[in-house]
Amino acid sequence: MTAEKSVHIAGAGLSGLVAAITLARQGHDVTVLDRAKSIGGLRPHHPSNHSTPVNVQLMKDYVGIDITPCLVPQKNMYVYVEGHRYRVSWSCYSVERGPRKTSLDHFLYDLAVKEGVKFEFGQVVTDPSALPEPAILATGLFPEMYKALGRPMLRLPCFSTTRKLEDPERQGEIRNWIGPYTNTYGYAPIINGLDYILLFSDRDLSRENLRQFEEELARSEGIRVDRWDAFEVFVPLSTPDAPTLFLGSKILAGTLAGMMEPGAYFGIHGALLSGRIAARAVTDPEGAVRDFRRFNQGYKPAWRRSRRMRNPQKQFFQRWFFRFPRFFGPLMRMGDNGIPGIDHFMKGMKSEYLGRY
């Protein structure tokens, strides 16, 4: 194997794994380094569940990997906004992340191993220049690589908890909470016997905010939480120019590349596409740049929209949006195509008002 065919990837998240699988299938000698001791083994970040829009056909055709075994279609989505409850239907899926065999991480990892990808766990890459060329940086939500590259960072403080919930009738159920306790939202998808609840914000989250959220959980669904994990993650979405494929001689992928929706912070779809783009960048940089620009063309308008609206205006608008989606939907769809590779995932959305709680 020649030196030109040896590729190093920092990060065994979704984008790093997709890049590794793609390059290995093309005959490259691929080594992936990751900070965890095993695939998906980062705590308290995982195990976790995430609700996300996914264009299944686009993903299969472009990425070349069929991830449908890991996707759980939305069964019911309940949205709680300032004492008002809604049942919402739109094109959305849930997916598990983390160390369990039922996770998307493990699914991709098993594919990568079959393709001959080598893994070195327990490796924290903080100096990108230490990696031989060509190298893909896909280190996700951690701050070290942002600092090393001089990338702008937006800090997202988080509180999470995971409960066992084996009721098969609730598989695929998603709940969202919008209120004064956060500038973003809380969410809780139920899949594979886990009910994962996350509260996050793009501003500071205090214990008082958490107490308010706990009261909201109790009022809306009778949920009592005994223990929370506190942590923080970092994304490069503080500027309208965040999406970046090349930085110097290095190829960026996933969250580090800014392949996220900048308002709701959907990242699953963009991470998977980004892994394929990063792999293409190894052998066809110009083609990779074209794809990167095409899939991220909705980022700037979505970023501007998301920065214009803050609490409490955001809560007021969302309450009326879910109450009258036919009227307010076109306004929301003006900016919802910030998810890389998806145009107007809210098209055809239906919302039923279930009253106060």
Beta strands, then each sheet from edge to edge (+ up, - down):
strand 1: 6-10
strand 2: 29-34
strand 3: 48-52
strand 4: 72-73
strand 5: 77-81
strand 6: 84-89
strand 7: 93-97
strand 8: 118-121
strand 9: 135-137
strand 10: 154-164
strand 11: 174-178
strand 12: 185-191
strand 13: 194-200
strand 14: 229-235
strand 15: 246-247
strand 16: 250-252
strand 17: 350-356
sheet 1: 8+ 2+ 1+ 9+ 16+ 15-
sheet 2: 3+ 7- 4+
sheet 3: 14+ 10- 13+ 12- 11+ 5+ 6- 17+
end
